Structure formats: structure tokens, C-alpha cells
Amino acid sequence: MGKQVTEMLKGVLEGIVLAILSGRPAHGYEITAWLRDQGFSDIAEGTIYALLIRIEQRGLVDVEKVPSEKGPPRKVYSLNAQGRAYLEEFWRTWSFLTERLEQLHERGN
């Protein structure tokens, strides 16, 4: 990814992770792997783990420790009611921004 994509992604990564979790519970490595499969190859696992800690502290997810075959238990994150409400607001904001950006783009052509 280019620098511009990386910088823009920082602003929406939280919403992307919450959207992933709205589909099913996941642990940090699964989220990172999914993002990489989608072409976000520059995202470090550490970035995702730090983001998961923040959204856990803000009460947007529930966490369950699940035994792991390799090492300590894994934290599995699932979106809770507060997280779903936050995600709905994220999508409203995203729609507003994309509509305005598309208008700007159309005026510029």
C-alpha cells in the first residue's frame, strides 16, 4: 500500500475491525489475516492488537479467553450492543463522507 492509503486507513481501521466483528467473533490474528487477504498487507499485528485493547477498554466488545493449542489462551472478541451502536454511527458517518467526497469528485471532472 502507498503512504496515502496507509494514512487514510488509520482513520477508519477501528470501524473496519468492528465491522469484521459484527459478522462473527474473532481473535487478533484472524482479524489481521483477513485484512491482509483483502489487500491491506502493510497492517502490523501490533496495530490490530493495540486497537483491540482500545475498543475493549471503551466497552465496545466482549472478550472471552479460549484455550489455544499453542501457548496461552486466546482472547476472542465479539461485538456487543454498545459496539453495534457505535458501528451504526460509523456507517452513517461513512455514508455522509463518501457522498460529499463523490460530489467533490464529480464537480472536479
C-alpha positions in Angstrom: 0.0 0.0 0.0 1.1 3.5 -0.6 1.6 6.1 2.1 -1.7 7.8 1.3 -3.7 4.6 1.7 -2.0 3.8 4.9 -2.8 7.3 6.4 -6.4 7.1 5.3 -6.8 3.6 6.7 -5.7 4.8 10.1 -8.8 6.9 10.4 -11.2 4.1 9.5 -9.4 1.0 10.9 -11.5 0.9 14.1 -14.7 0.9 12.0 -13.3 -1.9 9.8 -12.4 -4.0 12.8 -15.8 -3.5 14.3 -17.5 -4.4 11.0 -15.4 -7.6 10.9 -16.5 -8.5 14.4 -20.2 -7.8 13.6 -20.0 -10.8 11.4 -18.5 -13.2 13.9 -16.2 -13.3 16.9 -12.5 -13.4 16.1 -9.1 -13.1 17.7 -6.4 -10.6 16.7 -4.5 -12.9 14.4 -7.7 -13.8 12.5 -8.6 -10.1 12.0 -5.0 -9.3 10.8 -5.1 -12.3 8.4 -8.5 -11.3 7.0 -7.2 -7.7 6.4 -4.1 -9.0 4.7 -6.2 -11.3 2.5 -8.2 -8.2 1.5 -5.0 -6.4 0.3 -4.1 -4.5 3.5 -0.7 -6.1 3.6 1.1 -3.3 5.5 -1.0 -3.7 8.6 1.0 -5.0 11.5 -0.4 -7.4 14.1 0.7 -4.9 16.8 -1.6 -2.3 15.3 -4.6 -4.6 15.5 -3.8 -5.7 19.0 -3.5 -2.1 20.2 -6.8 -1.2 18.6 -8.5 -4.3 20.2 -7.3 -3.2 23.6 -8.7 0.3 23.0 -12.1 -0.9 21.9 -12.2 -3.3 24.8 -11.4 -0.5 27.2 -14.2 1.6 25.7 -16.7 -1.2 26.2 -17.4 -1.9 22.5 -16.6 -5.6 22.6 -16.9 -8.6 24.9 -13.9 -10.7 25.4 -13.7 -14.5 26.0 -10.5 -16.3 26.7 -10.4 -19.5 24.6 -7.8 -22.3 25.2 -5.1 -22.4 22.5 -3.3 -25.5 21.3 -0.1 -23.3 21.1 0.6 -21.3 24.2 -1.7 -19.2 26.4 -5.4 -18.8 25.9 -6.5 -16.5 23.0 -8.7 -13.5 23.5 -11.7 -13.8 21.2 -13.6 -10.5 20.7 -17.3 -10.2 19.8 -19.2 -7.0 19.2 -21.7 -6.2 22.0 -24.7 -3.8 21.9 -22.6 -0.7 22.6 -20.2 -1.7 19.8 -23.1 -2.3 17.4 -24.5 1.2 18.1 -21.0 2.7 17.6 -20.7 0.7 14.3 -24.1 2.0 13.1 -22.8 5.6 13.8 -19.6 4.8 11.9 -21.6 3.7 8.9 -23.8 6.8 9.0 -20.6 9.0 9.1 -19.0 6.9 6.4 -22.1 7.4 4.1 -22.1 11.2 4.8 -18.4 11.5 4.0 -18.4 9.3 0.8 -21.4 11.2 -0.6 -19.7 14.5 -0.1 -16.4 13.3 -1.5 -18.2 11.9 -4.5 -19.9 15.3 -5.0 -16.5 17.0 -4.9 -15.0 14.5 -7.3 -17.9 14.9 -9.8 -17.5 18.7 -9.7 -13.8 18.4 -10.3 -14.3 16.4 -13.6 
